[in-house]
Amino acid sequence: MQAGFANTSVVRNKQWFDHESVQAKILYVDALNCFNHCKSLENRENLCMYKSQYKKLIKKKRNAHK
């Protein structure tokens, strides 16, 4: 795995948190790190886009699992 996040074992043990979710989280965390390193408009737009995509995906997965 590329990025190390807090409490990954808890989230990854969830049945709805699959490979697609991991990939979305990696993109989101990478965009966050990039933005924190250089706070440009382009990095902010990328961060907002990946965060939105990740949040929507997680919500969809959780609701589908219920």
mmCIF file of the N, C-alpha and C atoms, coordinates in Angstrom:
data_MODEL
# 
_entry.id   MODEL 
# 
loop_
_atom_site.group_PDB 
_atom_site.id 
_atom_site.type_symbol 
_atom_site.label_atom_id 
_atom_site.label_alt_id 
_atom_site.label_comp_id 
_atom_site.label_asym_id 
_atom_site.label_entity_id 
_atom_site.label_seq_id 
_atom_site.pdbx_PDB_ins_code 
_atom_site.Cartn_x 
_atom_site.Cartn_y 
_atom_site.Cartn_z 
_atom_site.occupancy 
_atom_site.B_iso_or_equiv 
_atom_site.pdbx_formal_charge 
_atom_site.auth_seq_id 
_atom_site.auth_comp_id 
_atom_site.auth_asym_id 
_atom_site.auth_atom_id 
_atom_site.pdbx_PDB_model_num 
ATOM 1   N N  . MET A 1 1  ? 0.825   -1.184 0.000  1.00 0.00 ? 1  MET A N  1 
ATOM 2   C CA . MET A 1 1  ? 0.000   0.000  0.000  1.00 0.00 ? 1  MET A CA 1 
ATOM 3   C C  . MET A 1 1  ? 0.864   1.240  0.000  1.00 0.00 ? 1  MET A C  1 
ATOM 4   N N  . GLN A 1 2  ? 0.412   2.232  -0.636 1.00 0.00 ? 2  GLN A N  1 
ATOM 5   C CA . GLN A 1 2  ? 1.188   3.450  -0.830 1.00 0.00 ? 2  GLN A CA 1 
ATOM 6   C C  . GLN A 1 2  ? 1.085   4.408  0.343  1.00 0.00 ? 2  GLN A C  1 
ATOM 7   N N  . ALA A 1 3  ? -0.086  4.778  0.712  1.00 0.00 ? 3  ALA A N  1 
ATOM 8   C CA . ALA A 1 3  ? -0.272  5.778  1.758  1.00 0.00 ? 3  ALA A CA 1 
ATOM 9   C C  . ALA A 1 3  ? -0.563  5.094  3.085  1.00 0.00 ? 3  ALA A C  1 
ATOM 10  N N  . GLY A 1 4  ? -0.069  5.672  4.169  1.00 0.00 ? 4  GLY A N  1 
ATOM 11  C CA . GLY A 1 4  ? -0.364  5.136  5.489  1.00 0.00 ? 4  GLY A CA 1 
ATOM 12  C C  . GLY A 1 4  ? -1.361  6.042  6.189  1.00 0.00 ? 4  GLY A C  1 
ATOM 13  N N  . PHE A 1 5  ? -2.539  5.539  6.448  1.00 0.00 ? 5  PHE A N  1 
ATOM 14  C CA . PHE A 1 5  ? -3.537  6.357  7.116  1.00 0.00 ? 5  PHE A CA 1 
ATOM 15  C C  . PHE A 1 5  ? -3.801  5.782  8.497  1.00 0.00 ? 5  PHE A C  1 
ATOM 16  N N  . ALA A 1 6  ? -4.300  6.617  9.370  1.00 0.00 ? 6  ALA A N  1 
ATOM 17  C CA . ALA A 1 6  ? -4.650  6.181  10.712 1.00 0.00 ? 6  ALA A CA 1 
ATOM 18  C C  . ALA A 1 6  ? -5.866  5.269  10.650 1.00 0.00 ? 6  ALA A C  1 
ATOM 19  N N  . ASN A 1 7  ? -5.863  4.242  11.465 1.00 0.00 ? 7  ASN A N  1 
ATOM 20  C CA . ASN A 1 7  ? -6.991  3.320  11.585 1.00 0.00 ? 7  ASN A CA 1 
ATOM 21  C C  . ASN A 1 7  ? -7.345  2.610  10.285 1.00 0.00 ? 7  ASN A C  1 
ATOM 22  N N  . THR A 1 8  ? -6.363  2.304  9.462  1.00 0.00 ? 8  THR A N  1 
ATOM 23  C CA . THR A 1 8  ? -6.677  1.634  8.193  1.00 0.00 ? 8  THR A CA 1 
ATOM 24  C C  . THR A 1 8  ? -7.221  0.236  8.425  1.00 0.00 ? 8  THR A C  1 
ATOM 25  N N  . SER A 1 9  ? -6.717  -0.457 9.448  1.00 0.00 ? 9  SER A N  1 
ATOM 26  C CA . SER A 1 9  ? -7.185  -1.818 9.665  1.00 0.00 ? 9  SER A CA 1 
ATOM 27  C C  . SER A 1 9  ? -8.669  -1.831 10.025 1.00 0.00 ? 9  SER A C  1 
ATOM 28  N N  . VAL A 1 10 ? -9.132  -0.828 10.744 1.00 0.00 ? 10 VAL A N  1 
ATOM 29  C CA . VAL A 1 10 ? -10.549 -0.758 11.109 1.00 0.00 ? 10 VAL A CA 1 
ATOM 30  C C  . VAL A 1 10 ? -11.396 -0.551 9.868  1.00 0.00 ? 10 VAL A C  1 
ATOM 31  N N  . VAL A 1 11 ? -10.997 0.384  9.011  1.00 0.00 ? 11 VAL A N  1 
ATOM 32  C CA . VAL A 1 11 ? -11.778 0.676  7.813  1.00 0.00 ? 11 VAL A CA 1 
ATOM 33  C C  . VAL A 1 11 ? -11.687 -0.473 6.821  1.00 0.00 ? 11 VAL A C  1 
ATOM 34  N N  . ARG A 1 12 ? -10.513 -1.028 6.640  1.00 0.00 ? 12 ARG A N  1 
ATOM 35  C CA . ARG A 1 12 ? -10.348 -2.093 5.655  1.00 0.00 ? 12 ARG A CA 1 
ATOM 36  C C  . ARG A 1 12 ? -11.044 -3.377 6.068  1.00 0.00 ? 12 ARG A C  1 
ATOM 37  N N  . ASN A 1 13 ? -11.363 -3.524 7.342  1.00 0.00 ? 13 ASN A N  1 
ATOM 38  C CA . ASN A 1 13 ? -12.086 -4.707 7.782  1.00 0.00 ? 13 ASN A CA 1 
ATOM 39  C C  . ASN A 1 13 ? -13.576 -4.611 7.495  1.00 0.00 ? 13 ASN A C  1 
ATOM 40  N N  . LYS A 1 14 ? -14.040 -3.435 7.136  1.00 0.00 ? 14 LYS A N  1 
ATOM 41  C CA . LYS A 1 14 ? -15.443 -3.281 6.787  1.00 0.00 ? 14 LYS A CA 1 
ATOM 42  C C  . LYS A 1 14 ? -15.700 -4.005 5.471  1.00 0.00 ? 14 LYS A C  1 
ATOM 43  N N  . GLN A 1 15 ? -16.816 -4.695 5.384  1.00 0.00 ? 15 GLN A N  1 
ATOM 44  C CA . GLN A 1 15 ? -17.115 -5.476 4.182  1.00 0.00 ? 15 GLN A CA 1 
ATOM 45  C C  . GLN A 1 15 ? -17.320 -4.587 2.964  1.00 0.00 ? 15 GLN A C  1 
ATOM 46  N N  . TRP A 1 16 ? -17.813 -3.391 3.162  1.00 0.00 ? 16 TRP A N  1 
ATOM 47  C CA . TRP A 1 16 ? -18.092 -2.503 2.035  1.00 0.00 ? 16 TRP A CA 1 
ATOM 48  C C  . TRP A 1 16 ? -16.845 -1.774 1.542  1.00 0.00 ? 16 TRP A C  1 
ATOM 49  N N  . PHE A 1 17 ? -15.749 -1.801 2.301  1.00 0.00 ? 17 PHE A N  1 
ATOM 50  C CA . PHE A 1 17 ? -14.531 -1.084 1.912  1.00 0.00 ? 17 PHE A CA 1 
ATOM 51  C C  . PHE A 1 17 ? -13.680 -1.999 1.044  1.00 0.00 ? 17 PHE A C  1 
ATOM 52  N N  . ASP A 1 18 ? -13.851 -1.887 -0.270 1.00 0.00 ? 18 ASP A N  1 
ATOM 53  C CA . ASP A 1 18 ? -13.188 -2.786 -1.208 1.00 0.00 ? 18 ASP A CA 1 
ATOM 54  C C  . ASP A 1 18 ? -12.009 -2.100 -1.902 1.00 0.00 ? 18 ASP A C  1 
ATOM 55  N N  . HIS A 1 19 ? -11.497 -2.744 -2.926 1.00 0.00 ? 19 HIS A N  1 
ATOM 56  C CA . HIS A 1 19 ? -10.341 -2.226 -3.664 1.00 0.00 ? 19 HIS A CA 1 
ATOM 57  C C  . HIS A 1 19 ? -10.625 -0.850 -4.274 1.00 0.00 ? 19 HIS A C  1 
ATOM 58  N N  . GLU A 1 20 ? -11.817 -0.666 -4.778 1.00 0.00 ? 20 GLU A N  1 
ATOM 59  C CA . GLU A 1 20 ? -12.197 0.628  -5.357 1.00 0.00 ? 20 GLU A CA 1 
ATOM 60  C C  . GLU A 1 20 ? -12.145 1.731  -4.294 1.00 0.00 ? 20 GLU A C  1 
ATOM 61  N N  . SER A 1 21 ? -12.568 1.404  -3.094 1.00 0.00 ? 21 SER A N  1 
ATOM 62  C CA . SER A 1 21 ? -12.526 2.369  -1.989 1.00 0.00 ? 21 SER A CA 1 
ATOM 63  C C  . SER A 1 21 ? -11.087 2.707  -1.606 1.00 0.00 ? 21 SER A C  1 
ATOM 64  N N  . VAL A 1 22 ? -10.236 1.703  -1.581 1.00 0.00 ? 22 VAL A N  1 
ATOM 65  C CA . VAL A 1 22 ? -8.820  1.923  -1.254 1.00 0.00 ? 22 VAL A CA 1 
ATOM 66  C C  . VAL A 1 22 ? -8.187  2.844  -2.286 1.00 0.00 ? 22 VAL A C  1 
ATOM 67  N N  . GLN A 1 23 ? -8.453  2.588  -3.553 1.00 0.00 ? 23 GLN A N  1 
ATOM 68  C CA . GLN A 1 23 ? -7.876  3.414  -4.613 1.00 0.00 ? 23 GLN A CA 1 
ATOM 69  C C  . GLN A 1 23 ? -8.365  4.861  -4.520 1.00 0.00 ? 23 GLN A C  1 
ATOM 70  N N  . ALA A 1 24 ? -9.644  5.039  -4.224 1.00 0.00 ? 24 ALA A N  1 
ATOM 71  C CA . ALA A 1 24 ? -10.200 6.387  -4.091 1.00 0.00 ? 24 ALA A CA 1 
ATOM 72  C C  . ALA A 1 24 ? -9.564  7.114  -2.911 1.00 0.00 ? 24 ALA A C  1 
ATOM 73  N N  . LYS A 1 25 ? -9.341  6.396  -1.815 1.00 0.00 ? 25 LYS A N  1 
ATOM 74  C CA . LYS A 1 25 ? -8.731  7.013  -0.632 1.00 0.00 ? 25 LYS A CA 1 
ATOM 75  C C  . LYS A 1 25 ? -7.277  7.390  -0.916 1.00 0.00 ? 25 LYS A C  1 
ATOM 76  N N  . ILE A 1 26 ? -6.558  6.562  -1.638 1.00 0.00 ? 26 ILE A N  1 
ATOM 77  C CA . ILE A 1 26 ? -5.170  6.868  -1.994 1.00 0.00 ? 26 ILE A CA 1 
ATOM 78  C C  . ILE A 1 26 ? -5.112  8.141  -2.830 1.00 0.00 ? 26 ILE A C  1 
ATOM 79  N N  . LEU A 1 27 ? -6.006  8.263  -3.811 1.00 0.00 ? 27 LEU A N  1 
ATOM 80  C CA . LEU A 1 27 ? -6.037  9.471  -4.635 1.00 0.00 ? 27 LEU A CA 1 
ATOM 81  C C  . LEU A 1 27 ? -6.345  10.705 -3.798 1.00 0.00 ? 27 LEU A C  1 
ATOM 82  N N  . TYR A 1 28 ? -7.304  10.569 -2.889 1.00 0.00 ? 28 TYR A N  1 
ATOM 83  C CA . TYR A 1 28 ? -7.701  11.685 -2.017 1.00 0.00 ? 28 TYR A CA 1 
ATOM 84  C C  . TYR A 1 28 ? -6.542  12.094 -1.104 1.00 0.00 ? 28 TYR A C  1 
ATOM 85  N N  . VAL A 1 29 ? -5.893  11.136 -0.466 1.00 0.00 ? 29 VAL A N  1 
ATOM 86  C CA . VAL A 1 29 ? -4.791  11.443 0.453  1.00 0.00 ? 29 VAL A CA 1 
ATOM 87  C C  . VAL A 1 29 ? -3.601  12.034 -0.309 1.00 0.00 ? 29 VAL A C  1 
ATOM 88  N N  . ASP A 1 30 ? -3.308  11.506 -1.487 1.00 0.00 ? 30 ASP A N  1 
ATOM 89  C CA . ASP A 1 30 ? -2.231  12.071 -2.304 1.00 0.00 ? 30 ASP A CA 1 
ATOM 90  C C  . ASP A 1 30 ? -2.524  13.518 -2.688 1.00 0.00 ? 30 ASP A C  1 
ATOM 91  N N  . ALA A 1 31 ? -3.776  13.797 -3.056 1.00 0.00 ? 31 ALA A N  1 
ATOM 92  C CA . ALA A 1 31 ? -4.164  15.166 -3.406 1.00 0.00 ? 31 ALA A CA 1 
ATOM 93  C C  . ALA A 1 31 ? -4.069  16.078 -2.189 1.00 0.00 ? 31 ALA A C  1 
ATOM 94  N N  . LEU A 1 32 ? -4.446  15.569 -1.021 1.00 0.00 ? 32 LEU A N  1 
ATOM 95  C CA . LEU A 1 32 ? -4.349  16.343 0.214  1.00 0.00 ? 32 LEU A CA 1 
ATOM 96  C C  . LEU A 1 32 ? -2.893  16.673 0.532  1.00 0.00 ? 32 LEU A C  1 
ATOM 97  N N  . ASN A 1 33 ? -2.017  15.681 0.409  1.00 0.00 ? 33 ASN A N  1 
ATOM 98  C CA . ASN A 1 33 ? -0.591  15.911 0.656  1.00 0.00 ? 33 ASN A CA 1 
ATOM 99  C C  . ASN A 1 33 ? -0.006  16.908 -0.338 1.00 0.00 ? 33 ASN A C  1 
ATOM 100 N N  . CYS A 1 34 ? -0.400  16.789 -1.576 1.00 0.00 ? 34 CYS A N  1 
ATOM 101 C CA . CYS A 1 34 ? 0.072   17.704 -2.620 1.00 0.00 ? 34 CYS A CA 1 
ATOM 102 C C  . CYS A 1 34 ? -0.379  19.128 -2.317 1.00 0.00 ? 34 CYS A C  1 
ATOM 103 N N  . PHE A 1 35 ? -1.637  19.283 -1.919 1.00 0.00 ? 35 PHE A N  1 
ATOM 104 C CA . PHE A 1 35 ? -2.154  20.606 -1.589 1.00 0.00 ? 35 PHE A CA 1 
ATOM 105 C C  . PHE A 1 35 ? -1.462  21.177 -0.358 1.00 0.00 ? 35 PHE A C  1 
ATOM 106 N N  . ASN A 1 36 ? -1.229  20.350 0.636  1.00 0.00 ? 36 ASN A N  1 
ATOM 107 C CA . ASN A 1 36 ? -0.550  20.828 1.844  1.00 0.00 ? 36 ASN A CA 1 
ATOM 108 C C  . ASN A 1 36 ? 0.887   21.246 1.556  1.00 0.00 ? 36 ASN A C  1 
ATOM 109 N N  . HIS A 1 37 ? 1.493   20.604 0.573  1.00 0.00 ? 37 HIS A N  1 
ATOM 110 C CA . HIS A 1 37 ? 2.866   20.950 0.192  1.00 0.00 ? 37 HIS A CA 1 
ATOM 111 C C  . HIS A 1 37 ? 2.917   22.258 -0.595 1.00 0.00 ? 37 HIS A C  1 
ATOM 112 N N  . CYS A 1 38 ? 1.975   22.425 -1.505 1.00 0.00 ? 38 CYS A N  1 
ATOM 113 C CA . CYS A 1 38 ? 1.946   23.621 -2.360 1.00 0.00 ? 38 CYS A CA 1 
ATOM 114 C C  . CYS A 1 38 ? 0.492   24.042 -2.549 1.00 0.00 ? 38 CYS A C  1 
ATOM 115 N N  . LYS A 1 39 ? 0.101   25.096 -1.910 1.00 0.00 ? 39 LYS A N  1 
ATOM 116 C CA . LYS A 1 39 ? -1.307  25.511 -1.886 1.00 0.00 ? 39 LYS A CA 1 
ATOM 117 C C  . LYS A 1 39 ? -1.693  26.332 -3.121 1.00 0.00 ? 39 LYS A C  1 
ATOM 118 N N  . SER A 1 40 ? -1.587  25.704 -4.284 1.00 0.00 ? 40 SER A N  1 
ATOM 119 C CA . SER A 1 40 ? -1.968  26.375 -5.529 1.00 0.00 ? 40 SER A CA 1 
ATOM 120 C C  . SER A 1 40 ? -3.449  26.130 -5.817 1.00 0.00 ? 40 SER A C  1 
ATOM 121 N N  . LEU A 1 41 ? -3.992  26.915 -6.708 1.00 0.00 ? 41 LEU A N  1 
ATOM 122 C CA . LEU A 1 41 ? -5.400  26.767 -7.091 1.00 0.00 ? 41 LEU A CA 1 
ATOM 123 C C  . LEU A 1 41 ? -5.648  25.406 -7.733 1.00 0.00 ? 41 LEU A C  1 
ATOM 124 N N  . GLU A 1 42 ? -4.737  24.972 -8.581 1.00 0.00 ? 42 GLU A N  1 
ATOM 125 C CA . GLU A 1 42 ? -4.882  23.673 -9.244 1.00 0.00 ? 42 GLU A CA 1 
ATOM 126 C C  . GLU A 1 42 ? -4.905  22.534 -8.224 1.00 0.00 ? 42 GLU A C  1 
ATOM 127 N N  . ASN A 1 43 ? -4.001  22.585 -7.242 1.00 0.00 ? 43 ASN A N  1 
ATOM 128 C CA . ASN A 1 43 ? -3.969  21.545 -6.210 1.00 0.00 ? 43 ASN A CA 1 
ATOM 129 C C  . ASN A 1 43 ? -5.238  21.565 -5.367 1.00 0.00 ? 43 ASN A C  1 
ATOM 130 N N  . ARG A 1 44 ? -5.766  22.750 -5.101 1.00 0.00 ? 44 ARG A N  1 
ATOM 131 C CA . ARG A 1 44 ? -7.006  22.869 -4.328 1.00 0.00 ? 44 ARG A CA 1 
ATOM 132 C C  . ARG A 1 44 ? -8.168  22.273 -5.098 1.00 0.00 ? 44 ARG A C  1 
ATOM 133 N N  . GLU A 1 45 ? -8.248  22.565 -6.397 1.00 0.00 ? 45 GLU A N  1 
ATOM 134 C CA . GLU A 1 45 ? -9.323  22.005 -7.225 1.00 0.00 ? 45 GLU A CA 1 
ATOM 135 C C  . GLU A 1 45 ? -9.243  20.485 -7.284 1.00 0.00 ? 45 GLU A C  1 
ATOM 136 N N  . ASN A 1 46 ? -8.019  19.955 -7.424 1.00 0.00 ? 46 ASN A N  1 
ATOM 137 C CA . ASN A 1 46 ? -7.843  18.500 -7.434 1.00 0.00 ? 46 ASN A CA 1 
ATOM 138 C C  . ASN A 1 46 ? -8.262  17.894 -6.103 1.00 0.00 ? 46 ASN A C  1 
ATOM 139 N N  . LEU A 1 47 ? -7.860  18.536 -5.012 1.00 0.00 ? 47 LEU A N  1 
ATOM 140 C CA . LEU A 1 47 ? -8.232  18.047 -3.689 1.00 0.00 ? 47 LEU A CA 1 
ATOM 141 C C  . LEU A 1 47 ? -9.748  18.012 -3.535 1.00 0.00 ? 47 LEU A C  1 
ATOM 142 N N  . CYS A 1 48 ? -10.408 19.084 -3.894 1.00 0.00 ? 48 CYS A N  1 
ATOM 143 C CA . CYS A 1 48 ? -11.872 19.144 -3.774 1.00 0.00 ? 48 CYS A CA 1 
ATOM 144 C C  . CYS A 1 48 ? -12.544 18.068 -4.624 1.00 0.00 ? 48 CYS A C  1 
ATOM 145 N N  . MET A 1 49 ? -12.046 17.854 -5.825 1.00 0.00 ? 49 MET A N  1 
ATOM 146 C CA . MET A 1 49 ? -12.618 16.853 -6.723 1.00 0.00 ? 49 MET A CA 1 
ATOM 147 C C  . MET A 1 49 ? -12.449 15.439 -6.145 1.00 0.00 ? 49 MET A C  1 
ATOM 148 N N  . TYR A 1 50 ? -11.225 15.097 -5.716 1.00 0.00 ? 50 TYR A N  1 
ATOM 149 C CA . TYR A 1 50 ? -10.978 13.751 -5.194 1.00 0.00 ? 50 TYR A CA 1 
ATOM 150 C C  . TYR A 1 50 ? -11.694 13.524 -3.864 1.00 0.00 ? 50 TYR A C  1 
ATOM 151 N N  . LYS A 1 51 ? -11.785 14.553 -3.041 1.00 0.00 ? 51 LYS A N  1 
ATOM 152 C CA . LYS A 1 51 ? -12.504 14.425 -1.773 1.00 0.00 ? 51 LYS A CA 1 
ATOM 153 C C  . LYS A 1 51 ? -13.985 14.159 -2.025 1.00 0.00 ? 51 LYS A C  1 
ATOM 154 N N  . SER A 1 52 ? -14.565 14.898 -2.955 1.00 0.00 ? 52 SER A N  1 
ATOM 155 C CA . SER A 1 52 ? -15.972 14.721 -3.295 1.00 0.00 ? 52 SER A CA 1 
ATOM 156 C C  . SER A 1 52 ? -16.230 13.320 -3.847 1.00 0.00 ? 52 SER A C  1 
ATOM 157 N N  . GLN A 1 53 ? -15.368 12.871 -4.755 1.00 0.00 ? 53 GLN A N  1 
ATOM 158 C CA . GLN A 1 53 ? -15.519 11.537 -5.333 1.00 0.00 ? 53 GLN A CA 1 
ATOM 159 C C  . GLN A 1 53 ? -15.410 10.457 -4.254 1.00 0.00 ? 53 GLN A C  1 
ATOM 160 N N  . TYR A 1 54 ? -14.445 10.617 -3.353 1.00 0.00 ? 54 TYR A N  1 
ATOM 161 C CA . TYR A 1 54 ? -14.246 9.639  -2.283 1.00 0.00 ? 54 TYR A CA 1 
ATOM 162 C C  . TYR A 1 54 ? -15.455 9.601  -1.355 1.00 0.00 ? 54 TYR A C  1 
ATOM 163 N N  . LYS A 1 55 ? -15.932 10.764 -0.934 1.00 0.00 ? 55 LYS A N  1 
ATOM 164 C CA . LYS A 1 55 ? -17.080 10.831 -0.023 1.00 0.00 ? 55 LYS A CA 1 
ATOM 165 C C  . LYS A 1 55 ? -18.324 10.204 -0.654 1.00 0.00 ? 55 LYS A C  1 
ATOM 166 N N  . LYS A 1 56 ? -18.573 10.498 -1.935 1.00 0.00 ? 56 LYS A N  1 
ATOM 167 C CA . LYS A 1 56 ? -19.736 9.932  -2.630 1.00 0.00 ? 56 LYS A CA 1 
ATOM 168 C C  . LYS A 1 56 ? -19.625 8.410  -2.738 1.00 0.00 ? 56 LYS A C  1 
ATOM 169 N N  . LEU A 1 57 ? -18.425 7.929  -3.058 1.00 0.00 ? 57 LEU A N  1 
ATOM 170 C CA . LEU A 1 57 ? -18.212 6.494  -3.202 1.00 0.00 ? 57 LEU A CA 1 
ATOM 171 C C  . LEU A 1 57 ? -18.439 5.772  -1.873 1.00 0.00 ? 57 LEU A C  1 
ATOM 172 N N  . ILE A 1 58 ? -17.879 6.316  -0.796 1.00 0.00 ? 58 ILE A N  1 
ATOM 173 C CA . ILE A 1 58 ? -18.023 5.691  0.515  1.00 0.00 ? 58 ILE A CA 1 
ATOM 174 C C  . ILE A 1 58 ? -19.487 5.678  0.948  1.00 0.00 ? 58 ILE A C  1 
ATOM 175 N N  . LYS A 1 59 ? -20.183 6.767  0.711  1.00 0.00 ? 59 LYS A N  1 
ATOM 176 C CA . LYS A 1 59 ? -21.609 6.831  1.056  1.00 0.00 ? 59 LYS A CA 1 
ATOM 177 C C  . LYS A 1 59 ? -22.396 5.783  0.270  1.00 0.00 ? 59 LYS A C  1 
ATOM 178 N N  . LYS A 1 60 ? -22.082 5.666  -1.031 1.00 0.00 ? 60 LYS A N  1 
ATOM 179 C CA . LYS A 1 60 ? -22.764 4.692  -1.885 1.00 0.00 ? 60 LYS A CA 1 
ATOM 180 C C  . LYS A 1 60 ? -22.482 3.258  -1.414 1.00 0.00 ? 60 LYS A C  1 
ATOM 181 N N  . LYS A 1 61 ? -21.232 2.974  -1.078 1.00 0.00 ? 61 LYS A N  1 
ATOM 182 C CA . LYS A 1 61 ? -20.857 1.619  -0.627 1.00 0.00 ? 61 LYS A CA 1 
ATOM 183 C C  . LYS A 1 61 ? -21.536 1.272  0.695  1.00 0.00 ? 61 LYS A C  1 
ATOM 184 N N  . ARG A 1 62 ? -21.527 2.221  1.641  1.00 0.00 ? 62 ARG A N  1 
ATOM 185 C CA . ARG A 1 62 ? -22.155 1.973  2.936  1.00 0.00 ? 62 ARG A CA 1 
ATOM 186 C C  . ARG A 1 62 ? -23.656 1.739  2.801  1.00 0.00 ? 62 ARG A C  1 
ATOM 187 N N  . ASN A 1 63 ? -24.318 2.562  1.993  1.00 0.00 ? 63 ASN A N  1 
ATOM 188 C CA . ASN A 1 63 ? -25.752 2.411  1.805  1.00 0.00 ? 63 ASN A CA 1 
ATOM 189 C C  . ASN A 1 63 ? -26.102 1.118  1.084  1.00 0.00 ? 63 ASN A C  1 
ATOM 190 N N  . ALA A 1 64 ? -25.272 0.713  0.141  1.00 0.00 ? 64 ALA A N  1 
ATOM 191 C CA . ALA A 1 64 ? -25.520 -0.532 -0.591 1.00 0.00 ? 64 ALA A CA 1 
ATOM 192 C C  . ALA A 1 64 ? -25.335 -1.738 0.315  1.00 0.00 ? 64 ALA A C  1 
ATOM 193 N N  . HIS A 1 65 ? -24.473 -1.606 1.299  1.00 0.00 ? 65 HIS A N  1 
ATOM 194 C CA . HIS A 1 65 ? -24.183 -2.723 2.195  1.00 0.00 ? 65 HIS A CA 1 
ATOM 195 C C  . HIS A 1 65 ? -25.285 -2.957 3.226  1.00 0.00 ? 65 HIS A C  1 
ATOM 196 N N  . LYS A 1 66 ? -26.034 -1.905 3.563  1.00 0.00 ? 66 LYS A N  1 
ATOM 197 C CA . LYS A 1 66 ? -27.076 -2.015 4.604  1.00 0.00 ? 66 LYS A CA 1 
ATOM 198 C C  . LYS A 1 66 ? -28.155 -2.977 4.249  1.00 0.00 ? 66 LYS A C  1 
# 
